[in-house]
Amino acid sequence: MKKIFIILLGAFICAVAGTVIYAKWFVESAPRFHGELAKIAPAELPGWTVEEVPIGHTQGMIDYVIKLLKFDQCVSRRYVKGNLAITFYAAYWSPGKRSPIDAGGHNPDACWVDNGWTRIGREFAVSGVKLGDRELRPYEMGLYEREDVQLPVMFWHLVNGDVHAYKDHRQGWENGVAGVFFRLPKRLEDLKRLGLNQRAEQIFMRVSFDGQNLNDVLANPDFHSFMNLLAPLGIFTDQTWDGYSGLSR
């Protein structure tokens, strides 16, 4: 009986692994994004102080992140106006570049936790939040702490323009064989949702606030104005996706 169970388990694992490997190469070939992240989140913004935020502390770390994530575009900038400080990061992957878990899995729950932050709060698929007369599409919300500094973060992962979020997200990121099993439930979830198109067009973005109360930020008109700049990325519910070069209202 034990031998039969091991054989069946091995066959199941091989079947899942084979499906995942095949699915990685079944791609959507026509990109719908034709914009530039660095223009959507501008390097200069009247009334704001804007500075570039490196994606690594050293050039070696920056090179490592680029090699690891394999994005086509990336922008990382800090915007300050009065007592409002926003750090915005976004990355874009064209069709065929990465699977959803390989792109969106590198979020604060994984990378920040592995780099010394502690996740002290988490909300999944937050919906119904309005900025003025516009409603945000569902987003992930986390609160992370390091050295007595608390950082609230909102983030979205869009796959083919649709919000792509997992029901739960464990902390940390495992590599090697352990990582394969660590992410297997998410890959199965992706297969169920996306079928064999496992390397679709994607954008991951996050907005964090330096030690500020989230409710105060959400009520700040300057924050509303800033988020409206990001509308072409598809973060509001009053938009339809007719191509990332311009989302219509």
N, C-alpha and C positions, 0 to 999 in steps of 0.2 A: 504493500500500500504506500509506504514511504517512497519507494522507488518511482511509482507511478506519479505521485504528487510532485516529486522533483522534476520528472520529465515534463509534466504539464506546465509547471512553473517556468521551466527553461524555455519551453515552446512559446509561452505567453510573452516572456520577456523579449525573445527574439522577434516575435511578431510585432510587438510595440516598437522595438528599436528599428526594425526594418521599415515600418510605416513612417516613423519620425524622420528617418534618413531620406526616404523617398520624398516625403512631403516638403523637406527643406529645398528641394530642387524644382518643385512645382510652383512656379511663380507667376504673378501678374506682371505682364511686360510693359504696360503703358502707364507711365507716371502721370499723376494728376496735379502734382505740386510743381509750380513753375516760379515760385517766389523766392526771396532771399531773406533768411532769418535775420541777417545783420541789418537789413533795411526795415523790417517789420519792428524789431526792437532797436531803434536808431542809436548811433554813436553820439549824437548830439540831440538834445531835447530842450527847447526854450523853457527857462524857469527851473530846470533841474541840473544837478551836478551828476555827470555820467562818467564812470570809470570802468575799464576792462577788468574782469576778474579771471585770472588764470585758472584753467581746469586742473592744475597740479602745482605743487609747491616748488618743484624744480623742473628744468627742461627734460630731464630723464623721466620724471613722473608724467609730464604732459605727453611725451612721446609714447609712454606705456598706455595711457588712457586712450589716445587716438588709435593705437594698434588694437587695443582690447575692444573698443566699441565700434570701430569701423564705420563711423557715420560719414555722410556726404557733406553735411553742413553742421555747424555748431556756433552758438553765440552764448556768451556768458558776460553779463554786465550788471553793475550796481547803479541804481538810480536813487538820488536823494533830493527831497524837496521839503524844507522845514524839518519837522520831526518824523517825517515818513521816509524810511529807508527800505528799498526793495532790491533784492538780488534775483535776477531772472536768468534762467538757463534753458536752452532748448537745443535739441539735436534732431536731425532729419536723416532718414534712411530711404533711399530709392528702392523700388521693387527689386527683389532678388538679393538684397544685401544682408539682412538679418532676420531671424525668426522673432516673433513677439517676445518670447521669454528672454532671448539673448539681448534684445534692445531694452524693453521696458522693465526687465528684471533688475537692471542696474539702477535702482531708485534709492531714495534715502533709507528705506528699510534694510537694504542690502549694503550698499557702499558706505553710507554714513556710519551705520552700526559697526562695520568692519574697521572704520577709521576712528573709533574712539567715542562716538556719540551713543547715548542711551535713548532708546525710544520709550518715552514716558506717557504718550497718548497717541491714539490712532482712531480715525473714523474712515469707514469705507463708503464709497459711492455717495458722497454728500450731495444732496439735490435740493432744489427749491430756493437757492441763495440768489438774491437779486442785488445788482449794482445799479441803483437808479431804477430805470424802467426796463432793464435787460436782465434776463436770468442766465446764470452760469450753467453750463452743462455739468453733469455730475463729475465731481473731482475727488481725489484722495487727499486726506488731511492727516498730517502727522505732527507731533510735537517731540522734539529731540533736545537732549541736554548734554552739555560737556563743559566741565570746569565751571559749574554754576551758571552757565549761559543757556537759556532756553530759546529754541528757534522753531516757531511755527512754520510749516511748509504746506503749500497747496501744490498738487501735481496732477497732470493729465498724461495719459498714454493713448494716442489716437492711431488706430490701424485702419487704413483705407478711409480715413475721415471719421470713423466711429470710435466712441469711447471704449477703451479696452481695459477692463480692470478685473482682477481676480477676487474671488469671494473672500479670501484671506491671504495674507502674505507673511510668511515666516521671516524672522530676522536673520541677517547674515547672508553670505554667499559662499557656497561650497564649490571647490574645484575638483577635477579628476572624477574617478568613479563615484565617489560619494556625492558629487554634484549632480551626476546623471540621475541618481535615485532621488536626490533632494528636489529636483525640478520635474520629475516624471509626472506627478499629478497635474502640474500646470501645463505640461505639454499635451497631456490627454485632454485637458480642458480646452486648449487651443484647437486641437483636432476636431473636437465636437463643435466649436463655434465657427471655425474658419475652413474646415475641411482640409483639402490638401494644399491650399494656398497659404503656406506657412512662411513665406518671405514677402509679405505684402508691404506696401508703402507705409511708412510710420513717422510719427513725430512724438517725441517725449519732451515735456516741458515742466518746469517747476518754478514757483514763485515763493520766496522765503522773505521773512521780515526780522530784522535785527532786534531781538528782545522786545518786540512790541505786542500789545494786546490785539488779538485777531479781530475782536468785535470793533475796536476803535478803527482798525485798518479798513474793515469792510464798510464802515460808515463814512470814510474819508472821501470827499469828492475828487481829490487828487489821485487817489487809488483808482477810482472809477475811470478817470481820464486815461490813466496809464493802461489799464486793462483793455480799454477800447482800442488802443493801438494794436493789441494782440488779436483783435477780432478776426483778421484774415486766417488765423490758425484754426479757427473753428471752436472757440471756447464758449460761445453763447448759443442758447437754444433757438433764437429767432433767426437762424441762418440755415441755408441749404448749401450743400457742397456741389458747386458747379465747376470745380477745379480750384486748386489752392491759389491760383493767380488772383483770385478775388471771390470771396464767399458773398453770396447775395443775401439781402434781407427781405 
